[in-house]
């Protein structure tokens, strides 16, 4: 980003005209898109999701006042870099949950956010932790709609038989993340 664009983004932020800042980040899994609001990290899009799709959803569901402003995402980018370097096991970022569906889905994601690095739980465990022990299929749907993967570690939820199950970035990416955390 050139100096002029950076100054404009900083000015928009200072004047309260920037509701969502976003940046791209090159990681060992490919390029991810991160976005934050004043509340915290609102979106982490895995490789394969286009920046345009991310920005369109953010504009529709959060605010159309979006700018590329990597400086606002310095902490998120630093923590993600540390995670992929094996130097961070827990994220400390504030989270903006507004892109997650309220109710049971959000309870599943909040419970999943507490699953420790290097551990896995089952979809049934996730449903139990969210208060509905028999709703394991709905828990899977909630995890599939996670707007902040990796930071909210839905990859740490596996099938009861030990199969890793599905993942938004594909089963290969899920396996990579679980092996990275020495959970497999």
ABEGO torsion letter per residue (X at the ends): XBAAAAAAAAAAAAAGABABBBBBBBBAAEBBBBBBBAAEBABBBBBGBBAAAAAAAAAAAABABBBBBAAAAAAAAAAAAAAAAGABABBABBBBAAABBBEAAAAAAAAAAABBBGBBBBAAAAAAAAGBAAAAAAAAAAAAABABBGABBAAABBBAAGBAEBBAAEAAAAAAAAAAAGAX
